[in-house]
Amino acid sequence: MTTTAISRPESFSTPLLELRSGGQISREDALRLILCRDDELSELLSRARKAKEKFKPGAITYSRKVFLPLTNLCRDYCGYCTFRRDPTDPGAHTMTPDEVLAVVRAGEKLGCTEALFSLGDKPELLFSEMRETLRHLGYKSTLHYLEAMCELVLRETSLLPHPNPGLLSAEWIARLAAVSPSMGLMLETTNASLLASGKAHDNAPDKLPAKRLRTIEDAGKRGIPFTTGLLIGIGESAEDRVDTLLAIRDLHDRYGHIQEVIVQNFRVKPSIPMAQWPEPSQGEMLRTIAVARLLMPAVNIQAPPNLNAPYYEELLDAGINDWGGVSPLTPDYINPEKPWPHLDQLRLRTEAKGFTLQQRLPIYPEFLPNVINKPGLLAEKLSAAADDQGLAKLARAA
C-alpha cells in the first residue's frame, strides 16, 4: 500500500517564483511542492526555513508538560491507536482527582507549566461502566469531569490546563475556555473515505472530517486559541495532505485562532490493526512540514521529536518553530514506545542547528493578550506564569 496517489509533476519552479514575488501558495502549487523530486528538496526546505525565520527568527519553542490520560476508555476504534481501551481491557483506567493532582504537583516541582489532558471521546455513550464511574465521581458526563479537573489544576497548582477531549459543541468550547487558555483537536485528514471498512477510521464515528471541522470552526467563532493538525501515513494521498492543510488555513484566515499546526507521522505498533502498514518516510515528513510552513507562513508549525527519533533535528530544516509538549515526568501515553528526548539533548540538537530553545506556555505568546485581559482566575494564573515576552516565566534551563 502507498500513502500517495498522484503522479509527480515535472517541475515546481512556478510555486517558488510565487514565493519570491510574495504570492500565496495555491492548491496546485502546494501539490507540486509536496511531490517534489529529491534533487528539488533542498530548495523547498531552504524556502521553508527562510519563511520560518521571517516569522519567528532564531528560536524554537517547546512546552514542558505533564501528560494526563484522564480516561483511556473511548467509543472510537481507530486502526492506529493503542491508547483506547474497552472497560474490560487490561489497563483500562479513569484517573481520580487525587491521581490528577499527584501527577500535576510532581510536574510542578520539575518546572512544568502545562497539564495536557488527553481522553477518549465520550466513552459513556457506549459503555455503562463509564457511566457508573462518572456517577461514583459525581459527574454527569466525561466532559463535566474534564471541566472540573481543569478547574482543580488551575485552582490548586501553577500549571495551565490544555484539554484534548475530542468533538465539542459550541457550549462546551465556551465552558472549557473558562478553565483553560487553549485547547486542541487534531483534524487528522479531510478524507472521509478513511471511515470505510478496513480503513484507519473504520468504526470511529467521531473522526468524520466535517464534524471535526465544525468543532475547530466553533472555536474560531469564539476566538479560542486552538491547536490542530494532520496525521500522515494513515492511508491518505498527497492531495489529502494538501487539502487538510488548506482546510486549516481557510479556518485560520477567517478566524485567526489556529495557534499551532501539528504535522504528526503514523508509527507502526505490533498490536494495532494497521501493524502491517508502511510508515511515512522522512522525506514525506520534510515535504509535508515544508508545505505547511509555506501555506501558513505566520502560523506556529510543530512536529513531535519522539516520533522522529533519532534524527528529529532534521525537521528544523523544514520550517518548524516548535517541538510541542515534552515531559520530564510522564510518558507519551499515545505512543508509549517512543520516549520523549531528554531536555538537555533537545536543547543541544536545537542549538546545533543554529537556534535557541525556549520554554513556552500551552498558549502561544501572540494569543496571550486576548485571554489574559479577561477577568477571573484563568487570567490571574496566566499573568503569574508568563514572562514579559509571553513565554514561561522562571523556566528552568532546557
N, C-alpha and C positions, 0 to 999 in steps of 0.2 A: 504494500500500500504506500501511497505517496501523499505528502501534505500540500503539494502544489499541483495545479491542474490547467495551467495555461501556457502557451508557447512563449519562449523567451524572445524579447524584441532584439532587433539588431543593434540598436544604439540607444543610449539615454542622454545624449547631448542636449536635446531640447529642454528637458526639465532643469538641467544645470544652467542653461542660458537664462531660463526664467528666474532661477535663484540669483544669478548675477545682476539681473535687472530689477530685483525686488518683488517679483510677482509671486502670487500664491500658487502652490503646487496643486495641480488638478488631479482628478482620479486617474486619468490616462497617464499622466506623468509619474504619479506615485507607483503605478503598476510597472512602468519601465524601470524605475529605480529599484523596486523590491526584487526584480528579476534580473538585475544587472549581472554581467559576466564577472568572473573572478578578476580579470585584468582591469575592470572598471571599479572594483570595490573600494580601492584605496581613495579614489577621487570622491566617491559617495561619502565615505567616512570622514574625509577631510572637511567636506562641506557641512556635515552634521556637527562635527566638533566645533567648527567656527560659529555655527548657529548657537550652540550651547554657550560658548564663550561670550557671545554678544548678549545673551540672556542673563547668565549668572557667571561672570568670569572668575576663574581662579580657585573656586571652591566646589567641593562635593559634600552633600549633607547626608545625614542618617538620623534615625530616631532610636534612642536607647529605650527598649521596651521590655515589658513582661507580656507573655502570651497567655491569655486566659481562655481555655476551652470551656466556656460556660456550660454547654452541653454538647455532646457529640451524637446525640440522637437527631435524626434528620429524616424527613419524608421523601427526600430525593435520593436516587440511586445513580450517581454519575459513574461512568465507566473507568475513571481515572482516580477515584477517591478512596483513600484508606482511613480518612478521618471519621466518616459517618459510622454509626452503629444502629442496629436494632436493639430494643431493650434487653433481649436475651443473649446478645452477643458478648463474648469476653471483652472487658474493657469499657463497656457502656457506662457512662457516668455523667451526672449533672453536679456541678460544683455547688457546695453550700456557701452561704455568706462568709462563714469563718474561713473556709478554704480560699475564697477570693481575697479576703483581707490579708491572710498569711502570705500569699504569693506577692501581693502588691507591696506589703511592708518590707518583705525581703528585697524586692527590686528597688525600693526607695533607698535602702542602705547602699545599693550599688550604683546610685546615680541615675536610675531610670526615670523617665518623665512621661512615658506613655503606657497606658493599660489597654492593650489590644484585646477586645472581646470578639472571639470567633465562636460560632454556634451553628447548629443545624437549623434549617428553615422550618419553623412552625411544626415541630415534631408532635405536638399534642393533637394536631388534626388527624394523625394516623395512629398514634399509639395511646392506648388507655393508660399504660404505665406512666407516661409523661404527664398525663392529666392528673394522675394520683400524686406524682411527685410535686407538681405545682400546687395542688390542693394542700399537701402537707407543708409546703413552704409558705403558703398563704397568698398565692398569686393566681390571677385568672388565666394568664397565658404566658408563654415564654417571653414575649416582648414586655409584658408588665414586669416580669422578673429581671430582665435585662435592664430596663429603665431604673429599677430600684438598685441594682448592683452598680450601675454607672453613678447614681447619686451617692451611694455608700462610699465608693472610691473617691469621688470628688469631695465629699464632706470630711472623710476621716484621714485622707492622705494628701500628699502633694502631687500625685500622678494625675494625668489627664486621660479620661476615657476616650477610646476610639472604637466604636462598635461596627462590626460587620455582620448584621443579622439576616441578610437575605432581602427578599422583597419587602417593601414598606408602603403603606398607604400615606397619603399626604398628612393625615393626622399623626401617624406615628413618627414621621420625619420631624414634625414640629416638636413632638414630645421628647424625642431623643436629643434634639438640638438644644433643649434646655439643660441637659446634663452632660453634654459632650461638645467639644469645639468643632469636631469634624466627624465624618462617618464615611463608610465605603460600601461599594457593591461592584464586584467585577462584572463588566458586561460579558466578557469572555469572547463572544462571537456574535455576529448578526445572522449567521447561517442557521435558520430554523430547521433545516433538514437533518441536523445532528440530533434531533429528538426522535428520529426514526428508529425502528427496531435494530438492535445491534450497533448503534452509533453511540457516541460519547455521552449524549444526554438522553438516551433511552430510559424511560421511566423516571424522568426528572422534570416534572411539570413546571417547577419554578425557574428553569433555565430557558424558558421561551423568551427570545430576544425582545419582543415587543413589551413584555411585562417588565423586563429589566430596564429597558429604555424609559419606560414610564416612571419608574422609581427615580432614576437619575434626573429626568426632567422635572419631576415634582420637587426634588431637592433644589434644582436650579431656580424654580419659580420662587422659592423661599430664601434664596441666597445662601444656602448651606454649603460650606466648603466640603468638597466631595472628592473621594479617591475612587478611581475606576481603572479599567484596563482590559487587556486581551490576553487570552491563553492560547499559545500557538503549539501546534503539533497534535491536535485532537481530531483531525480529520478534515480540517478546513483547507480551503485553497488560498493561493496568494491573493486572489480577488477578495476573498472573505476578510483577510487580514487588513487590506486597504480599506474595505468598506466599514469594518469595525472602527478603525482609526478615524475615518471620515464621519461616522455617526457621533463619535465622541467630540470631534472638532466642531461639528454643527451645533451640538448642545452647548459647548463652551462659548462658541461665537454668539449664541443667543442669550446666555445667562451669565457667563463669566465665572462659573462656580467650580470648574474642574481644577482642583488644586494639585492633582497628581495623576499621571497615567502610568500604569504598571505594564511592562511587557514581560510576561511570565512564560516560561517554557515548560511543557509537559515532561515529566520524568517517569520512566517505567518503574513499576514496583511489582514484585512477583505475585502478589495476592489479588491484583485487580483484574477486571475483565479485559482491560487493554494491555495486558502484560506482554503481548507479542507485537505491539505497535512500535514503529520506529520513533525515536526521539528526534526533535528538530536539531539540525546541525548548528554549530557555532556560526557558520556563515548565514544561516537563516535568522538567527538571533541578531547578528550585527546588522543585517539588511533591514529587519523589521524595526529595530530601535532607531536606526538612522532615518528611516522614512517617517517614523513617528515624530522625531525631532524636527524634520523639515516641514512636515504638515502642521506641526504645532510648535513653532519656534519659541513662543513665550509661555510654555506650559512646562511644569516640572515632569521630567521623564525618569522613571525608576526601573531598575531590573534587580532581582534578588541575587546577591552574591553566592549564597549557599547552593542555589540550583545551577550555578555556572562554574563551580569549582572544578579543577584547580586553577583555571585561567580567567577568573572573573574580572580581573583588572582590565582585560582587553575590551570589555564592554564600555569602558570610558572613552575609547576611540570612536564609538558610535554616537556619542552625544548625550548620554545620561548625565543627570546632575544630582542624582540621589541614589543611595543604596537601599532605601526603605528601612523598615524596622529590623534591628539586630538586638538580640537579647544576650546579656552576660549571665542569665539565670535559667531561663526556660527554653525548652526545645521548640523547633518548628513542628507543631503538632499536625500540620497538614502534610509536611514532608519530613517525618521524624528521622529518616535515614540520611538526611542532609543537614549536618550540624552547621550552625552559624559560624562564620570565621571569627577567630579571636580578634577583639577590637584593636589590639596592637598590630596584628597582621593587616587588618583592614586599613589602618592608618598608613602603615609602611607602603603597602601596594598602591594606595591612592597617591601618596606623595611621590612615589617612583614615576608616576605618570604626569607629575607636574602640578598636582592640585593639593590644597589643604583640605583636611577632613573636619567638618563642623557638625556638632550635635544640634539638631532642631527639636522642636516640639511636634506632636502629632498634627498640628495645624501649621501650615507654612507661613512664614513671616508676612507675606503680602496679603494674606487673608485675615490676619490677626485684628486689624483695627475695627472691622465691622462687627466682630464678636466681642471684643474687649470693651467696646463702647456701650454695650447693653448692660443695664444694672443687674446685679444678682451675684450669687456665689460663683458661677462659672467665670464671670469677668474678673472677680477678685482672685480666683485661683490662677487664671491666665496671667494677670498682672504680676503675680508673685513668681511665676515660672519663667517669664520671658525677660531677656536682656534688652538693651536699647536697640538691638538690631532685629528683635523678634525671634531670636534663636533661644536655645535653652540656657537659662541663667545658671552660673556656677557649675557648668558641666565639667565633669572630670575629664582629664586628658584622654583622648581615644587611644 
